[in-house]
Every structure is written in C-alpha cells, then in structure tokens.
Amino acid sequence: MPRLSTRKSLILLLWLGDVCLYMARTNVSVAIGAMFSSDAAEGRMLAAFYCGYFAFQTPAGWLASHFGGSRVLTAAVAVWSLASAASCFTRGAFAALFALRVLVGCAEACCYPSMAQLVSVWIPTSERSSSWAFITTGEPAGTVLMLLLGPFLLASTGWRSVFLVSAACGLAWMVAFASFATSDPARHRCISAEELALIHASRPPEVARGVTPWRAILTNRPFLCTATCHCLYNWTFYIGLSWIDKFLHTTWPNASSADLAAASAAPYVALFACSAASGVVADRLEARGLSPTRTRKLINSAGLLGGAAGFGALSCVAPCGGGSSAPRGSIVAATACLSVAIGMAGFGSSAGYWATFGDLSRRHGALLLAMSNTAASLPGIVGNTATGQLLASTRGDWALVF
C-alpha cells in the first residue's frame, strides 16, 4: 500500500478538524430545545455564535498571515473546545451561555483563514480545488455526526454531555494537529525532498511582506463578487444548520425518532457528496482547458441556482403558519427538497468561492477569506434572529422562512 504523502496527510487532518469544528458549532442547535422554550430566545442564542464569528474574522486572517496557520489554528481549537466544555457549568443561564457562544464564534473564526494559509503554501495549484472540496466535506460530516449523536446524548445523559463530547473531540484533534503540522512545508520533519520540490515548483514567487493594500482589496471587483457569493450561500446554509432540526420536529411531531434523525441527516449527506463531487468536476474541467476563473463561475452558478430551486420547492411543502403546524407535504418530500437545497448550494461553495481566495492572492489569500467571511457572518446574525422573530410573529410560517 503506497504511503500517504505529507501534504495529503495534512489535508486529511484539516478535514478531521473541520468535522470537530462543526460538531462544536452544531451542538447548541441540538441542546437548545432542552434549555429554552421561546423561539425568539432560541434565535438570539443561535445568533450569539455569529456575533463572535463576525467580529474576529479579519483579525484572524491577519494573525494567520503573520504567525502561520498552524499556530493560530492550534490555539483556536483549544479556545473553542474549552468554551464548549465551560457551557456545561452555565446551568442554562442565558447570559453566560450567550457569552460562551460568542467566544466559540471568535475562536472558530480563525479556522478557515488558517486553513487558507496552510493550503496556499502546502498544496500545488492543480490540487487546490479537490483539496478545498475535501476539507469542506468536514462541514456536513461534523453536522451529521452531531445531529445523530446529539439526541442520543440528550436523552441518555442530558444536554451537558452534548457540549462535553464536542469539546473532547476538539481537544484530541488539537493534540494530534500540534504534533504534526507546520505552517511551512520546508520545516516539516517528515516531508521528502521530491514532495517539497513539487510544492515549490507550483507556487508563484515569494512576495515580500509589506503594507496590506486595504484600498486595493476593498475596491477589487473579483474579490467583491466572490464575497457576495459567499454571503448568499451562507444565508441559506446558516438557516438550515440552525433551524432544520426544529422545523422537522415541530412540523412532524408524530414521526418516529428514526425518521426524524434520517431527515435531519440526509441534507448533510447530500452536502458531503456534492462537495466532494464539485472538487472532482472542477479539476477535470481545468484539465480539459477551462480556465480556473470560468470553472469557479460555472460551479458557483450551478450550486446557487440548484440551492434556490430546492428551497423554493420546500416552501411549497412547509406549513404556512397562522397557528397551524400542518404540513402541505410528507416528511419524505421535505427531506428531498432540503437535500437538493443544501447539497447543491454546497456544490457551488466547495470548489467555487472557497477555492477562489487563493487564486486572487497567495500573499493575502488568508486575509481575503477572513474579510469575506466577516461579511458572510452577517447572515448568521441577521438570519437567525429574524427567523426566530418571524416564527414567533407568524405562529410558525416556515414557508415564508424558506
């Protein structure tokens, strides 16, 4: 059996880190129903994470660019894991849990800028689409794992165990990552001379550090278009991530636990498959002569249009509110619509805008990603708060939400 290359081992480790990240991000969506009973309170609590995520994105990009993704990511995972563990001691107090979720958001803001820095220096240009696509399949994998494991933990040992398990996974990953990763492949103790030469041959010349060109970045049309795609995707993804479980449980309260678990997990299984497929499709398109720019545009467009179609169809199945929770379709139909919506949107993001930041600038790729993620965190704050208020004021109009 051939030995896995050092760079591919790093990508595998980053994928596992993404799994842990989404377990820590999703845990509150699973536990919140046992902690608070108000839709409005749940909306505000779900938005807390994105307040921290929004505030710390650009500082995280600067840190990753100046101190290296390996160091920053290690410290970030330690912080968000310890904050998740500390959530067990809040006794359900809203203010304390809100503050801890903000801290988790600040720490997780460091994740993708750090990964962007590592990918930009470790991965040859021809492998970046598939590498990013594979890393981001950790998002649905971690989400599915928590959606399936969380309810079991909740029923058997209570809501505190949901936070403890995600914290333990994060700390275990941090130890493994800290012992293996370096921010520069030339400093890695296990890399071969052949692999290092391959990595260096695919990289553009080094750019000397200097003053960050803030004005040029903020007026760069390709970057602004990429950030817009990022925001549009995140609105749909964050609403799904935070509210799908509640939507299914309140709309089909008599469904079996197995059916509800399968319905919650299915969209993220679709997201996993579509994210992985997008990287393969993108690499093949580029291998056949399509430019990286046209490839990114094609993947983005297909994903966003497919996601819009899925959510449009879901609005025809969901309850219309007015105090009636009766659905206009079956749980199977809703699951299919959700799977199309979230899966296709993920197809567009993984090998679309995620892979674009490194194309735009090797030197400032981590900062570009962080700035885009700052703007794209607003849907998490506004969308979750607005959804909670909307459901409360319309007495459960899920069709309007979708």
Disulfide bonds with the S-S distance in Angstrom:
none
